C-alpha cells in the first residue's frame, strides 16, 4: 500500500497573499476516512497547510472504521486548510473535511459559503463516498469526483455506476500525493462551476 505522505516538498509558510487580492473562492474536499483529503490539501497548497491531525489512540477502537486503512496512525479532528493564489485578484481557499462519522456535524459549517466540492474516492471502499455525495446533493452544491487509487481496482465507468453518478458529474483519476494531479482536479471543478451542465470531453487522468 502506498503512503499518504505527499511527494511534494513542504511549502514555505511565508508565501504572501497579493495585496491586490479581492475575490476569495472557497472549495471543500470531502470523502471517507483515510481517503487522502489531508494529503491532497497539503500537496496543492502554496502555504504550509493548517492541519488538525491527531494521533489515533485506543479510544477510537470500535468508533472509527479502520478496515482498509489499518496503517493509518493519525486522523483529522476538525478540518484541513490550504490556500492557492489564482491570480493577483483571486485566491482559492481549500478546506478538507474530516471523514469519520463522529465529525460529520462539522460539515454544514464547512459547506457554508463554499462554491463547490471535490469528493475523493478510494476504490477499496467506494461505499464510504455515498454520504458525501448525498450531503452535497442535499445542499445543491456542484462537485467533481476524484478517484485516489491505493491499488488496482474498478475503472472509472464502474465507479460511476457504483456511485450512480450522472454523466454531468466530472469523474477523474487523482494521485493525492502529486501537486499537478491535484491541480487538475481543482481546475476541472472550477470549469464545472462555470458550466455545470457541460459534459467533460473525456474522463481525465492525473
C-alpha positions in Angstrom: 0.0 0.0 0.0 1.4 3.4 -0.9 2.0 6.1 1.6 -0.4 9.0 2.1 2.5 11.4 2.6 2.8 14.0 -0.2 5.8 13.7 -2.6 6.0 17.5 -2.8 8.4 19.4 -0.6 6.8 21.1 2.4 5.7 24.6 1.1 7.1 27.7 2.7 4.8 29.3 5.4 5.8 32.8 4.2 4.1 32.9 0.8 2.5 36.3 0.9 -1.1 37.0 -0.2 -1.1 39.5 -3.1 -2.1 43.0 -1.9 -4.5 43.3 -4.9 -6.4 40.1 -3.9 -10.1 40.9 -3.6 -12.0 37.8 -4.6 -11.9 34.7 -2.4 -13.2 31.3 -3.6 -14.0 28.6 -1.1 -13.9 24.9 -2.0 -14.2 21.8 0.2 -12.7 18.3 -0.1 -14.9 15.5 1.3 -14.8 11.7 1.3 -14.4 8.7 3.6 -12.0 8.1 6.4 -8.4 7.8 5.2 -9.1 8.5 1.5 -6.4 11.2 1.1 -8.1 14.5 1.8 -5.3 15.8 4.1 -2.7 14.7 1.6 -4.4 16.5 -1.3 -4.7 19.8 0.6 -1.0 19.5 1.6 0.1 18.7 -1.9 -1.6 21.6 -3.6 -1.4 24.4 -1.0 1.1 27.2 -1.6 1.4 27.8 2.1 2.1 25.4 4.9 -1.3 23.8 5.3 -3.2 24.1 8.6 -3.9 20.6 9.7 -5.8 19.3 12.8 -4.5 15.8 12.5 -4.2 14.0 15.8 -2.6 10.7 16.7 -5.1 7.8 16.8 -5.3 6.1 20.2 -7.1 3.1 21.6 -10.0 5.4 22.4 -11.0 5.3 18.7 -11.2 1.5 18.6 -14.7 0.4 17.8 -15.6 4.0 16.9 -13.7 4.7 13.7 -13.9 2.1 10.9 -10.3 1.4 10.1 -10.9 -1.5 7.7 -8.8 -1.0 4.6 -6.7 1.7 6.3 -5.1 -0.2 9.2 -1.8 1.5 8.7 -3.3 4.9 9.3 -2.0 6.4 12.6 -3.4 9.9 12.6 -6.8 11.4 11.8 -8.3 14.9 11.1 -10.2 16.1 14.1 -11.6 19.3 12.6 -10.5 20.3 9.1 -7.5 20.9 6.9 -6.9 24.3 5.3 -4.8 25.4 2.3 -4.5 28.4 0.0 -3.9 28.8 -3.7 -3.4 32.1 -5.5 -5.1 32.0 -8.9 -4.0 35.5 -10.0 -3.3 38.8 -8.4 -7.0 39.4 -7.8 -8.3 35.9 -6.9 -7.4 33.4 -4.2 -8.8 30.0 -3.5 -9.2 28.6 0.0 -9.4 24.9 0.3 -10.9 23.1 3.2 -10.6 19.4 3.9 -13.5 17.9 5.9 -13.0 15.1 8.5 -14.1 11.7 7.2 -15.2 9.9 10.4 -19.0 9.8 11.1 -18.5 11.3 14.5 -17.2 14.5 12.9 -19.9 14.8 10.2 -21.7 17.5 12.3 -18.9 19.9 11.2 -19.7 19.6 7.5 -22.5 22.1 7.4 -20.2 24.8 8.8 -17.5 23.8 6.2 -20.1 23.9 3.4 -21.2 27.4 4.3 -20.0 29.8 1.6 -18.4 27.0 -0.5 -18.9 27.2 -4.2 -18.2 23.5 -4.9 -16.6 20.4 -3.7 -14.2 17.5 -4.5 -15.4 14.0 -3.5 -12.4 11.8 -3.0 -13.0 8.0 -3.6 -10.9 5.0 -2.5 -11.9 2.1 -4.8 -11.4 -0.3 -1.9 -14.2 1.4 0.0 -16.4 3.1 -2.6 -19.5 2.9 -0.3 -17.7 5.4 2.1 -18.4 8.1 -0.5 -22.2 7.7 -0.6 -22.7 10.0 2.4 -20.5 12.8 0.9 -22.5 12.7 -2.4 -25.8 12.6 -0.6 -24.9 15.7 1.5 -23.7 17.7 -1.5 -26.8 16.9 -3.5 -28.9 17.9 -0.4 -27.0 21.3 -0.4 -27.3 21.5 -4.2 -23.6 22.1 -4.3 -21.7 21.3 -7.6 -19.0 18.7 -7.2 -16.5 16.5 -9.0 -15.4 13.0 -8.1 -11.7 12.2 -7.9 -10.5 8.5 -7.6 -7.4 8.3 -5.4 -6.1 4.8 -6.0 -4.2 2.8 -3.4 -4.2 -0.4 -5.5 -5.6 -1.5 -8.9 -9.4 -1.6 -8.9 -12.6 -0.9 -10.9 -12.3 1.5 -13.8 -13.9 4.9 -13.9 -17.0 3.6 -15.7 -17.6 1.0 -12.9 -17.0 3.7 -10.2 -19.6 6.0 -11.9 -22.1 3.1 -11.9 -21.4 2.2 -8.3 -22.0 5.8 -7.2 -25.0 6.3 -9.5 -23.3 9.4 -10.9 -25.0 11.3 -13.7 -22.9 11.9 -16.8 -22.8 15.6 -16.0 -20.7 15.0 -12.9 -17.0 15.0 -13.8 -15.1 11.9 -12.7 -11.3 11.6 -13.0 -8.3 10.0 -11.6 -6.2 11.7 -8.9 -3.0 10.9 -7.1 -3.3 13.0 -3.9 0.4 13.0 -3.4 1.1 14.9 -6.7 0.6 18.6 -6.9 -0.1 18.5 -10.7 -2.7 15.8 -10.3 -4.5 17.7 -7.5 -4.4 20.9 -9.6 -6.0 19.1 -12.5 -8.9 18.1 -10.2 -9.4 21.7 -9.0 -9.2 23.1 -12.5 -11.9 20.5 -13.5 -14.1 21.7 -10.6 -13.7 25.4 -11.5 -14.7 24.6 -15.1 -17.6 22.6 -13.8 -18.7 25.5 -11.6 -18.6 27.8 -14.7 -20.8 25.4 -16.7 -22.2 22.6 -14.5 -24.2 21.2 -17.5 -21.2 20.8 -19.7 -20.1 17.2 -20.0 -16.3 16.6 -20.0 -14.7 15.5 -23.2 -13.2 12.5 -21.5 -12.8 11.1 -18.1 -9.5 12.5 -17.0 -6.2 11.0 -15.8 -3.7 12.5 -13.5 
